[in-house]
Amino acid sequence: MIKIWGRTNSINVQKVMWTVGELGLDFERIDAGGPFGGLDTPEYGRMNPNRKIPTILDGSTIVWESNSCVRYLAAKYGAGSLWPEDPGLRSEADRWMDWMLTTLMPDLSVVFWQTIRTPPDKRDMAAVRAAAERLESIWAVLDGHLADRPFVGGSTFTMGDIPVGCAWWRYRNLPIDRPPQLHIEAWFERLASRSAYRTHVMLPVT
């Protein structure tokens, strides 16, 4: 059984939970991080020296960094489905996973932390507005990509949809104005038809 350390409202943990849900894997999730603590123990530090979540233990294999966890699970348990076996097709999924981390998340994190995790009297709304404006054009890149394909990686659902799908749920539930992204919304409806997405990602954004 796979053990997963992390809390359910963490976007990075949600990636892993959605993945194990898609693959139908047995798992045990252990509350860790945030109000649950547990990251500063010697035992956790031996598994994950960064003391962040998620961390997974699969037999004797320890994996941390959320996208790496998704890739590991997809490669081991979802070859030919979540993990495209053709290197070219797999690179499509890979690049959007990296795009989520390097291009999308810096501004999404600003808006999330300022509007959700920061008390109203301490929020930097100028920073929120600037980040939200940048996000409009960032999401527009994905919207254009999805104009002629149903999923991020092409014609089928792959690991590439998982990090980006988690980010879209968070973004669409933040208290900001958002322009219509019609192709993304159509893609979102396809994601929302998947029970693992509804169970592990479509949760209150807190």
N, CA and C of each residue as an Amber inpcrd file, in Angstrom:
protein
   618
   0.8350000  -1.2010000   0.0000000   0.0000000   0.0000000   0.0000000
   0.8680000   1.2500000   0.0000000   0.5120000   2.2080000  -0.8190000
   1.2580000   3.4520000  -0.9140000   0.8720000   4.3770000   0.2380000
   1.8540000   4.9470000   0.9040000   1.6120000   5.9420000   1.9440000
   1.8710000   7.3260000   1.3780000   0.9850000   8.2560000   1.7080000
   1.0850000   9.6250000   1.2050000   0.9830000  10.5730000   2.3810000
   2.0060000  11.3840000   2.5830000   1.9720000  12.3850000   3.6430000
   1.5270000  13.7200000   3.0470000   0.4850000  14.3070000   3.6360000
   0.0210000  15.6020000   3.1640000  -1.4220000  15.8450000   3.5350000
  -1.8460000  17.0990000   3.4310000  -3.2140000  17.4860000   3.7810000
  -4.0400000  17.6880000   2.5110000  -5.3390000  17.5000000   2.6490000
  -6.1990000  17.4480000   1.4630000  -6.3590000  18.7880000   0.7650000
  -6.1300000  19.9130000   1.4510000  -6.3140000  21.2190000   0.7920000
  -5.0350000  21.7510000   0.1620000  -3.9870000  20.9480000   0.1160000
  -2.7480000  21.3320000  -0.5580000  -2.8490000  20.9740000  -2.0320000
  -2.6140000  21.9520000  -2.9040000  -2.6770000  21.6860000  -4.3400000
  -1.6630000  20.6250000  -4.7470000  -0.5160000  20.5930000  -4.0940000
   0.5030000  19.6120000  -4.4490000   0.1180000  18.2060000  -4.0080000
  -0.5330000  18.1020000  -2.8820000  -1.0300000  16.7960000  -2.4400000
  -2.1960000  16.3450000  -3.3170000  -3.0250000  17.2890000  -3.7330000
  -4.1540000  16.9480000  -4.5960000  -3.6960000  16.3010000  -5.8990000
  -2.5610000  16.7430000  -6.4250000  -2.0280000  16.1050000  -7.6380000
  -1.8240000  14.6050000  -7.4110000  -1.2110000  14.2760000  -6.2910000
  -0.9000000  12.8770000  -5.9960000  -2.1700000  12.0890000  -5.7240000
  -3.0930000  12.6830000  -4.9690000  -4.3280000  11.9860000  -4.6480000
  -5.1440000  11.7190000  -5.9080000  -5.2000000  12.6950000  -6.8040000
  -5.9170000  12.4930000  -8.0560000  -5.2730000  11.3620000  -8.8540000
  -3.9450000  11.3230000  -8.8680000  -3.2390000  10.2830000  -9.6150000
  -3.5490000   8.8920000  -9.0800000  -3.4500000   8.7120000  -7.7650000
  -3.7460000   7.3790000  -7.2160000  -5.2100000   7.0270000  -7.4190000
  -6.0850000   8.0520000  -7.4010000  -7.4930000   7.7990000  -7.6670000
  -7.7280000   7.3280000  -9.0890000  -7.0660000   7.9690000 -10.0530000
  -7.1910000   7.5470000 -11.4480000  -6.6890000   6.1350000 -11.6580000
  -5.6250000   5.7750000 -10.9540000  -5.0030000   4.4690000 -11.1360000
  -5.6450000   3.3860000 -10.2830000  -6.5590000   3.7680000  -9.3960000
  -7.2260000   2.7860000  -8.5480000  -6.2930000   2.1060000  -7.5600000
  -5.2960000   2.8330000  -7.0630000  -4.3040000   2.2530000  -6.1680000
  -4.7680000   2.3180000  -4.7160000  -4.3910000   1.3150000  -3.9510000
  -4.6240000   1.3480000  -2.5070000  -3.6330000   2.3230000  -1.8820000
  -4.1210000   3.1250000  -0.9450000  -3.2320000   4.1050000  -0.3310000
  -3.6840000   4.3930000   1.0880000  -2.7470000   4.9280000   1.8330000
  -3.0210000   5.4910000   3.1580000  -2.4920000   6.9070000   3.1470000
  -3.3750000   7.8730000   3.4000000  -2.9220000   9.2620000   3.4690000
  -2.7860000   9.6620000   4.9230000  -1.6520000  10.2520000   5.2500000
  -1.3620000  10.6850000   6.6140000  -1.3780000  12.1970000   6.6510000
  -2.2460000  12.7840000   7.4590000  -2.2970000  14.2410000   7.5760000
  -0.9350000  14.7840000   8.0080000  -0.4210000  15.7210000   7.2600000
   0.8800000  16.3310000   7.5700000   0.9330000  17.7030000   6.9440000
   1.6880000  18.5920000   7.5910000   1.8340000  19.9490000   7.0840000
   0.7240000  20.8550000   7.5650000   0.9420000  22.1680000   7.4720000
  -0.0620000  23.1290000   7.9070000  -0.4210000  22.9140000   9.3720000
  -1.7260000  22.8820000   9.6810000  -2.1330000  22.7380000  11.0810000
  -1.8060000  21.3710000  11.6690000  -1.4870000  20.3980000  10.8160000
  -1.1960000  19.0580000  11.3110000   0.2590000  18.8930000  11.7300000
   1.1390000  19.7630000  11.2180000   2.5510000  19.6710000  11.5800000
   3.1590000  18.3550000  11.1160000   4.1240000  17.8840000  11.8920000
   4.7480000  16.6020000  11.6250000   5.9170000  16.6460000  10.6670000
   6.2060000  17.8130000  10.0870000   7.2710000  17.8880000   9.0990000
   8.6490000  18.1020000   9.7250000   8.6670000  18.4590000  10.9940000
   9.9400000  18.7610000  11.6410000  10.4950000  17.5880000  12.4430000
   9.8660000  16.4280000  12.3230000  10.3510000  15.2680000  13.0600000
  11.5640000  14.6660000  12.3530000  12.4370000  14.0150000  13.1130000
  13.5850000  13.3580000  12.4750000  13.1530000  12.3180000  11.4490000
  12.0760000  11.6060000  11.7280000  11.6130000  10.5600000  10.8220000
  11.2000000  11.1530000   9.4740000  10.4570000  12.2550000   9.5140000
  10.0380000  12.8640000   8.2580000  11.2350000  13.4520000   7.5170000
  12.1370000  14.0590000   8.2420000  13.3220000  14.6390000   7.6220000
  14.1830000  13.6100000   6.9210000  14.1890000  12.3820000   7.4240000
  14.9530000  11.3440000   6.7470000  14.3160000  10.9650000   5.4110000
  12.9860000  11.0840000   5.3140000  12.3130000  10.8120000   4.0510000
  12.4230000  11.9850000   3.0930000  12.1800000  13.1740000   3.6040000
  12.1370000  14.3640000   2.7570000  12.9400000  15.4690000   3.4300000
  14.1750000  15.6820000   3.0030000  15.0240000  16.6710000   3.6690000
  14.5240000  18.0990000   3.5130000  13.6290000  18.3480000   2.5550000
  13.0460000  19.6750000   2.4000000  11.9140000  19.9240000   3.3760000
  11.4000000  18.8590000   3.9950000  10.3390000  18.9420000   4.9980000
   9.0900000  19.6330000   4.4470000   8.7350000  19.2520000   3.2310000
   7.5160000  19.7510000   2.6030000   6.6220000  18.5760000   2.2480000
   5.4230000  18.8910000   1.7820000   4.4990000  17.8610000   1.3320000
   4.2240000  18.0620000  -0.1510000   3.9030000  16.9470000  -0.8390000
   3.7290000  15.5830000  -0.3510000   5.0430000  14.8030000  -0.3480000
   5.0170000  13.7030000   0.3820000   6.0240000  12.6510000   0.2760000
   5.2630000  11.3470000   0.1370000   5.7380000  10.4690000  -0.7550000
   5.1000000   9.1680000  -0.8750000   6.1190000   8.0730000  -0.5930000
   5.6010000   6.9730000  -0.0420000   6.3980000   5.7780000   0.2140000
   5.6950000   4.6200000  -0.4690000   6.3580000   4.0280000  -1.4420000
   5.8100000   2.9040000  -2.1950000   6.7750000   1.7390000  -2.0350000
   6.4680000   0.8320000  -1.1180000   7.4290000  -0.2050000  -0.7760000
   8.6350000   0.4250000  -0.1140000   9.7890000   0.3070000  -0.7450000
  10.9960000   0.9330000  -0.2030000  11.3550000   2.2200000  -0.9430000
  10.5080000   2.6290000  -1.9000000  10.7960000   3.8090000  -2.7140000
  10.1530000   5.0480000  -2.1210000  10.9530000   6.0620000  -1.8760000
  10.4750000   7.3490000  -1.3700000  10.5640000   8.3600000  -2.5000000
   9.4860000   9.1080000  -2.7060000   9.4680000  10.1510000  -3.7360000
   8.8940000  11.4160000  -3.1320000   9.5270000  12.5600000  -3.4000000
   8.9650000  13.8570000  -3.0300000   9.0830000  14.7840000  -4.2280000
   8.4830000  15.9630000  -4.1070000   8.1960000  16.8930000  -5.2050000
   6.9700000  16.3660000  -5.9560000   5.9160000  17.1650000  -5.9510000
   4.6070000  16.6810000  -6.3820000   4.5900000  16.1980000  -7.8260000
   5.1840000  16.9450000  -8.7530000   5.1750000  16.4910000 -10.1450000
   6.0030000  15.2280000 -10.3230000   7.0720000  15.0960000  -9.5540000
   7.8540000  13.8640000  -9.6010000   7.0380000  12.6890000  -9.0750000
   6.2450000  12.9300000  -8.0480000   5.3660000  11.8700000  -7.5350000
   4.3690000  11.4330000  -8.6090000   3.7790000  12.4060000  -9.3110000
   2.8260000  12.0840000 -10.3720000   3.5110000  11.2820000 -11.4650000
   4.6900000  11.7150000 -11.8760000   5.4170000  10.9980000 -12.9300000
   5.7690000   9.5740000 -12.4960000   6.2280000   9.4320000 -11.2680000
   6.6040000   8.1060000 -10.7680000   5.4070000   7.1630000 -10.7820000
   4.2990000   7.6110000 -10.2310000   3.1090000   6.7570000 -10.1690000
   2.5930000   6.4340000 -11.5660000   2.5940000   7.4450000 -12.4400000
   2.1080000   7.2190000 -13.8050000   3.0010000   6.2350000 -14.5450000
   4.3150000   6.3590000 -14.3770000   5.2420000   5.4660000 -15.0660000
   5.1400000   4.0400000 -14.5500000   5.0080000   3.8890000 -13.2440000
   4.9920000   2.5410000 -12.6610000   3.6600000   1.8380000 -12.8470000
   2.5630000   2.5980000 -12.7010000   1.2510000   1.9560000 -12.6750000
   0.3470000   2.3480000 -13.8440000   0.7560000   3.3240000 -14.6570000
  -0.1200000   3.7870000 -15.7280000   0.5510000   3.8920000 -17.0720000
   1.5490000   3.0260000 -17.3280000   2.2270000   3.0590000 -18.6310000
   1.2240000   2.7580000 -19.7350000   1.2190000   3.6040000 -20.7340000
   0.2840000   3.4440000 -21.8400000  -1.0090000   4.1970000 -21.6670000
  -1.2230000   4.7400000 -20.4860000  -2.4220000   5.5550000 -20.2490000
  -1.9920000   6.8990000 -19.6770000  -1.8850000   7.0100000 -18.3650000
  -1.3990000   8.2720000 -17.7880000   0.0130000   8.5900000 -18.2750000
   0.8030000   7.5620000 -18.4700000   2.1970000   7.7190000 -18.8960000
   2.3060000   7.3070000 -20.3630000   2.2760000   8.2730000 -21.2980000
   2.3800000   7.9060000 -22.7150000   3.7060000   7.2080000 -22.9890000
   3.6580000   6.0840000 -23.6810000   4.8820000   5.3370000 -23.9380000
   5.6980000   5.9510000 -25.0710000   5.0560000   6.6450000 -25.9960000
   5.7830000   7.3220000 -27.0620000   6.4690000   8.5660000 -26.4900000
   7.7940000   8.6980000 -26.6390000   8.4960000   9.8350000 -26.0350000
   7.9840000  11.1920000 -26.5020000   7.5790000  11.2750000 -27.7640000
   7.0680000  12.5550000 -28.2500000   5.7700000  12.9380000 -27.5820000
   4.8530000  11.9800000 -27.4710000   3.5900000  12.2560000 -26.7940000
   3.8240000  12.5400000 -25.3120000   4.7610000  11.8040000 -24.7250000
   5.0440000  12.0290000 -23.3050000   5.6220000  13.4170000 -23.0740000
   6.4060000  13.9110000 -24.0320000   6.9850000  15.2470000 -23.8700000
   5.9030000  16.3150000 -23.8420000   4.7890000  16.0700000 -24.5370000
   3.6770000  17.0260000 -24.4960000   3.1260000  17.1400000 -23.0820000
   2.9080000  15.9980000 -22.4580000   2.4370000  16.0100000 -21.0710000
   3.4720000  16.6300000 -20.1440000   4.7280000  16.2440000 -20.3500000
   5.8010000  16.7430000 -19.4900000   5.9220000  18.2590000 -19.5360000
   5.8400000  18.8180000 -20.7360000   6.1040000  20.2570000 -20.8190000
   5.0150000  21.0720000 -20.1610000   3.7490000  20.5920000 -20.2110000
   2.6760000  21.3250000 -19.5470000   2.7280000  21.1570000 -18.0300000
   3.2460000  20.0230000 -17.5870000   3.4850000  19.8720000 -16.1470000
   4.5220000  20.8810000 -15.6750000   5.5870000  21.0430000 -16.4460000
   6.6150000  22.0200000 -16.0790000   6.1070000  23.4490000 -16.2430000
   5.3000000  23.6800000 -17.2720000   4.6820000  24.9990000 -17.4740000
   3.8620000  25.3920000 -16.2540000   3.1540000  24.4350000 -15.7020000
   2.3460000  24.7190000 -14.5140000   3.2310000  25.2350000 -13.3730000
   4.3720000  24.5870000 -13.1770000   5.2470000  24.9740000 -12.0700000
   5.9770000  26.2880000 -12.3200000   6.5350000  26.4430000 -13.5270000
   7.4470000  27.5560000 -13.7520000   6.7770000  28.8150000 -14.2730000
   5.7040000  28.6620000 -15.0480000   5.0600000  29.8140000 -15.6770000
   3.7920000  30.2340000 -14.9620000   3.0010000  29.2560000 -14.5750000
   1.6850000  29.5500000 -14.0020000   1.7210000  29.8110000 -12.4990000
   2.4000000  28.9510000 -11.7520000   2.2840000  28.9920000 -10.2980000
   2.8390000  30.2430000  -9.6300000   3.8860000  30.8800000 -10.1400000
   4.3450000  32.0820000  -9.4400000   3.2450000  33.1320000  -9.2660000
   2.4880000  33.4240000 -10.3170000   1.4170000  34.4140000 -10.1920000
   0.1810000  33.8420000  -9.5130000  -0.1260000  32.5730000  -9.7720000
  -1.2720000  31.9770000  -9.1010000  -1.0630000  31.9380000  -7.5920000
   0.1580000  31.6810000  -7.1700000   0.4560000  31.6510000  -5.7370000
   0.2640000  33.0150000  -5.0930000   0.6450000  34.0840000  -5.7970000
   0.4410000  35.4350000  -5.2650000  -1.0400000  35.6790000  -4.9960000
  -1.8760000  35.3910000  -5.9890000  -3.3080000  35.6520000  -5.8370000
  -3.9030000  34.7720000  -4.7460000  -3.5360000  33.5010000  -4.7360000
  -4.0700000  32.5890000  -3.7220000  -3.6830000  33.0260000  -2.3150000
  -2.4090000  33.2530000  -2.0900000  -1.9660000  33.5790000  -0.7390000
  -2.5180000  34.9270000  -0.2720000  -2.6000000  35.8850000  -1.1640000
  -3.0800000  37.2020000  -0.7590000  -4.5910000  37.2110000  -0.5080000
  -5.3700000  36.4750000  -1.3030000  -6.8300000  36.5480000  -1.1590000
  -7.4090000  35.4750000  -0.2510000  -6.6890000  34.3880000  -0.0400000
  -7.2230000  33.2760000   0.7580000  -6.5160000  33.1330000   2.0960000
  -5.2040000  33.2400000   2.0810000  -4.4440000  32.9270000   3.3010000
  -3.9900000  34.1650000   4.0770000  -4.2110000  35.3600000   3.5280000
  -3.7790000  36.5970000   4.1910000  -4.9900000  37.3340000   4.7460000
  -4.9430000  37.7980000   5.9960000  -6.0700000  38.5650000   6.5390000
  -6.3830000  39.7770000   5.6680000  -7.6630000  40.1540000   5.5520000
  -8.0490000  41.2490000   4.6490000  -7.2780000  42.5440000   4.8580000
  -6.9810000  42.8900000   6.0940000  -6.3140000  44.1580000   6.3470000
  -4.8250000  44.1450000   6.0010000  -4.2970000  42.9810000   5.6540000
  -2.8730000  42.8800000   5.3240000  -2.6380000  42.5170000   3.8590000
  -3.6940000  42.4520000   3.0740000  -3.5510000  42.0300000   1.6890000
  -2.9420000  43.1310000   0.8210000  -2.1130000  42.7150000  -0.1000000
  -1.5160000  43.6260000  -1.0730000  -2.3350000  43.4950000  -2.3620000
  -3.3810000  44.2950000  -2.4660000  -4.2890000  44.1510000  -3.5930000
  -3.6650000  44.6300000  -4.8990000  -2.6740000  45.5020000  -4.8260000
  -1.9770000  45.9000000  -6.0500000  -1.2330000  44.6950000  -6.6280000
  -0.6220000  43.9220000  -5.7470000   0.0700000  42.7050000  -6.2060000
  -0.9230000  41.7010000  -6.7670000  -2.0910000  41.6040000  -6.1540000
  -3.1290000  40.6910000  -6.6420000  -3.5700000  41.0920000  -8.0420000
  -3.8470000  42.3670000  -8.2330000  -4.3190000  42.8320000  -9.5450000
  -3.2670000  42.6000000 -10.6240000  -2.0040000  42.8700000 -10.2990000
  -0.9390000  42.6840000 -11.2850000  -0.7820000  41.2080000 -11.6450000
  -0.8090000  40.3390000 -10.6280000  -0.6730000  38.9010000 -10.8840000
  -1.8730000  38.3660000 -11.6510000  -3.0690000  38.8280000 -11.2900000
  -4.2740000  38.3740000 -11.9780000  -4.2570000  38.7810000 -13.4500000
  -3.7450000  39.9530000 -13.7380000  -3.6530000  40.3980000 -15.1320000
  -2.6800000  39.5180000 -15.9140000  -1.5570000  39.1850000 -15.2910000
  -0.6020000  38.3000000 -15.9720000  -1.2020000  36.9110000 -16.1860000
  -1.9790000  36.4500000 -15.2220000  -2.5810000  35.1240000 -15.3420000
  -3.5400000  35.0360000 -16.5280000  -4.2120000  36.1270000 -16.8410000
  -5.1300000  36.1010000 -17.9780000  -4.3990000  35.6940000 -19.2550000
  -3.2390000  36.2930000 -19.4820000  -2.5030000  35.9580000 -20.7030000
  -1.8390000  34.5930000 -20.6050000  -1.4540000  34.1930000 -19.4080000
  -0.8510000  32.8670000 -19.2320000  -1.8780000  31.7710000 -19.5350000
  -3.0690000  31.9080000 -18.9580000  -4.1130000  30.9140000 -19.2260000
  -4.5290000  30.9390000 -20.6910000  -4.4420000  32.0940000 -21.3280000
  -4.8190000  32.1820000 -22.7420000  -3.9300000  31.2860000 -23.6130000
  -2.6980000  31.0730000 -23.2040000  -1.8120000  30.1730000 -23.9360000
  -2.3770000  28.7530000 -23.9120000  -2.7950000  28.3050000 -22.7360000
  -3.3980000  26.9790000 -22.6370000  -4.7230000  26.9250000 -23.3860000
  -5.5050000  27.9840000 -23.2990000  -6.7850000  28.0090000 -24.0010000
  -6.5770000  27.8100000 -25.5080000  -5.5880000  28.4650000 -26.0680000
  -5.2930000  28.2750000 -27.4790000  -4.8220000  26.8610000 -27.7840000
  -4.0300000  26.2940000 -26.8870000  -3.5350000  24.9270000 -27.0690000
  -4.6830000  23.9300000 -27.1030000  -5.7130000  24.1700000 -26.2930000
  -6.8420000  23.2390000 -26.1910000  -7.8990000  23.4590000 -27.2680000
  -7.6520000  24.3760000 -28.1770000  -8.6530000  24.6600000 -29.2090000
  -8.8720000  23.4770000 -30.1360000  -7.8600000  22.6450000 -30.3240000
  -7.9940000  21.5470000 -31.2780000  -7.6370000  20.1880000 -30.6830000
  -7.7590000  20.0660000 -29.3630000  -7.4980000  18.7800000 -28.7110000
  -8.2930000  18.7280000 -27.4140000  -8.7350000  17.5580000 -26.9970000
  -9.5710000  17.4850000 -25.7990000  -8.7980000  17.5300000 -24.4830000
  -7.5230000  17.1640000 -24.5090000  -6.7430000  17.1210000 -23.2810000
  -5.3830000  17.7790000 -23.4900000  -4.7330000  18.1010000 -22.3940000
  -3.4740000  18.8320000 -22.4490000  -2.4380000  18.0960000 -23.2980000
  -2.3740000  16.7560000 -23.1440000  -1.3800000  15.9810000 -23.8580000
  -1.8220000  15.4710000 -25.2120000  -3.0140000  15.8320000 -25.6480000
  -3.4830000  15.3700000 -26.9470000  -4.8830000  14.8090000 -26.8990000
  -5.0590000  13.6160000 -27.4710000  -6.3980000  13.0580000 -27.6350000
  -6.8960000  12.2910000 -26.4170000  -6.0100000  11.9650000 -25.4830000
  -6.4080000  11.1950000 -24.3070000  -5.9320000  11.8720000 -23.0240000
  -6.5720000  11.5330000 -21.9390000  -6.1940000  12.0350000 -20.6160000
  -4.8640000  11.4240000 -20.2110000  -3.9300000  12.2730000 -19.7660000
  -2.6140000  11.8070000 -19.3270000  -2.2110000  12.5200000 -18.0480000
  -1.0150000  12.1770000 -17.5770000  -0.4860000  12.8310000 -16.3810000
  -0.3660000  14.3400000 -16.5730000  -0.2490000  14.7930000 -17.8290000
  -0.1200000  16.2220000 -18.0780000  -1.3210000  17.0270000 -17.6510000
  -2.4980000  16.3980000 -17.6350000  -3.7080000  17.1070000 -17.2250000
  -3.7780000  17.3230000 -15.7170000  -3.0460000  16.5190000 -14.9600000
  -3.2520000  16.5020000 -13.5110000  -2.7640000  17.7740000 -12.8210000
  -1.4980000  18.1720000 -12.9370000  -1.0990000  19.4240000 -12.2770000
  -1.8620000  20.6420000 -12.7910000  -2.0690000  20.6970000 -14.1120000
  -2.7500000  21.8600000 -14.6910000  -4.2150000  21.8820000 -14.2700000
  -4.8400000  20.7030000 -14.2080000  -6.2380000  20.6390000 -13.7640000
  -6.4110000  21.0450000 -12.3150000  -5.4460000  20.7220000 -11.4790000
  -5.4900000  21.1690000 -10.0780000  -5.3830000  22.6930000 -10.0080000
  -4.5030000  23.2590000 -10.8240000  -4.3150000  24.7070000 -10.8230000
  -5.5590000  25.4320000 -11.3330000  -6.2230000  24.8770000 -12.3590000
  -7.4090000  25.5390000 -12.8870000  -8.5240000  25.5630000 -11.8550000
  -8.7210000  24.4800000 -11.1070000  -9.7560000  24.4710000 -10.0700000
  -9.4760000  25.5570000  -9.0350000  -8.2270000  25.6800000  -8.6390000
  -7.8800000  26.7080000  -7.6580000  -8.1450000  28.0930000  -8.2330000
  -7.6870000  28.3190000  -9.4570000  -7.8390000  29.6350000 -10.0780000
  -9.3040000  30.0190000 -10.2190000 -10.1400000  29.1080000 -10.6840000
 -11.5330000  29.4570000 -10.9640000 -12.3400000  29.6510000  -9.6840000
 -11.7580000  29.3440000  -8.5270000 -12.4450000  29.5400000  -7.2530000
 -11.8490000  30.6730000  -6.4180000 -10.9590000  31.4420000  -7.0080000
 -10.4240000  32.6070000  -6.3030000 -11.3360000  33.8160000  -6.5050000
 -11.3770000  34.7220000  -5.5350000 -12.2790000  35.8710000  -5.6120000
 -11.7250000  36.9940000  -6.4820000 -11.5520000  36.7100000  -7.7650000
 -11.0650000  37.7030000  -8.7190000 -11.9070000  37.6030000  -9.9850000
 -11.8470000  38.6650000 -10.7870000 -12.5050000  38.6220000 -12.0920000
 -11.6540000  37.8000000 -13.0550000 -12.3340000  36.9910000 -13.8700000
 -11.6390000  36.1530000 -14.8390000 -12.3170000  36.2830000 -16.1910000
 -11.5390000  36.4880000 -17.2450000 -12.1340000  36.5190000 -18.5760000
 -12.5230000  35.0950000 -18.9880000 -13.4520000  34.9470000 -19.9230000
 -13.8160000  33.5980000 -20.3730000 -12.6530000  32.9420000 -21.1100000
 -12.4360000  31.6880000 -20.7930000 -11.4530000  30.8580000 -21.5040000
 -12.2380000  29.6280000 -21.9720000 -12.8720000  29.7380000 -23.1270000
 -13.8930000  28.7700000 -23.5280000 -13.3450000  27.3700000 -23.7230000
 -12.1550000  27.2570000 -24.2780000 -11.5930000  25.9240000 -24.5020000
 -11.1570000  25.2890000 -23.1820000 -10.6540000  26.1000000 -22.2710000
 -10.3060000  25.5750000 -20.9510000 -11.5530000  25.1190000 -20.2200000
 -12.6300000  25.8830000 -20.3130000 -13.8550000  25.4840000 -19.6200000
 -14.4030000  24.1760000 -20.1840000 -14.2940000  23.9770000 -21.4970000
 -14.7290000  22.7080000 -22.0790000 -13.8590000  21.5610000 -21.5690000
 -12.5580000  21.8040000 -21.4820000 -11.6340000  20.8160000 -20.9070000
 -11.9770000  20.5480000 -19.4430000 -12.2670000  21.6020000 -18.7020000
 -12.6400000  21.4360000 -17.3000000 -13.8750000  20.5490000 -17.1510000
 -14.8440000  20.7140000 -18.0160000 -16.0300000  19.8600000 -17.9490000
 -15.6570000  18.3990000 -18.1710000 -14.6940000  18.1380000 -19.0280000
 -14.2410000  16.7640000 -19.2170000 -13.5440000  16.2510000 -17.9600000
 -12.7480000  17.0990000 -17.3210000 -12.1120000  16.6940000 -16.0690000
 -13.1480000  16.4320000 -14.9850000 -14.1480000  17.2980000 -14.9110000
 -15.1590000  17.1930000 -13.8580000 -16.0100000  15.9330000 -13.9920000
 -15.9600000  15.2830000 -15.1450000 -16.6840000  14.0270000 -15.3120000
 -15.9220000  12.8490000 -14.7120000 -14.7130000  13.0770000 -14.2670000
 -13.8710000  12.0200000 -13.7120000 -14.0310000  12.0030000 -12.1960000
 -14.3710000  10.8520000 -11.6520000 -14.6910000  10.7700000 -10.2230000
 -13.4820000  11.1140000  -9.3530000 -12.2750000  10.7500000  -9.7770000
 -11.0970000  11.0430000  -8.9650000 -10.8420000  12.5440000  -8.8690000
 -11.1540000  13.2660000  -9.9260000 -11.0070000  14.7320000  -9.8940000
 -12.0290000  15.3320000  -8.9430000 -13.2620000  14.8770000  -9.0420000
 -14.3000000  15.4040000  -8.1430000 -13.9720000  15.0960000  -6.6870000
 -13.4470000  13.9150000  -6.4320000 -13.1840000  13.4840000  -5.0620000
 -11.9970000  14.2040000  -4.4410000 -10.9230000  14.3450000  -5.1910000
  -9.6600000  14.7860000  -4.5990000  -9.2700000  16.2290000  -4.9160000
  -9.9000000  16.8350000  -5.9290000  -9.4970000  18.1920000  -6.3210000
 -10.6330000  19.1930000  -6.1620000 -11.8480000  18.8350000  -6.5060000
 -12.9520000  19.7870000  -6.4560000 -13.4520000  19.9560000  -5.0190000
 -12.5710000  20.4970000  -4.2060000 -12.8050000  20.7170000  -2.7830000
 -12.7880000  22.2190000  -2.5070000 -13.3000000  22.6440000  -1.3590000
 -13.1960000  24.0650000  -1.0160000 -11.7420000  24.5380000  -1.0630000
 -11.5220000  25.7060000  -1.6490000 -10.1800000  26.2660000  -1.7600000
  -9.9050000  27.0680000  -0.4920000  -9.0290000  26.5210000   0.3450000
  -8.7490000  27.1420000   1.6460000  -7.2490000  27.1910000   1.9080000
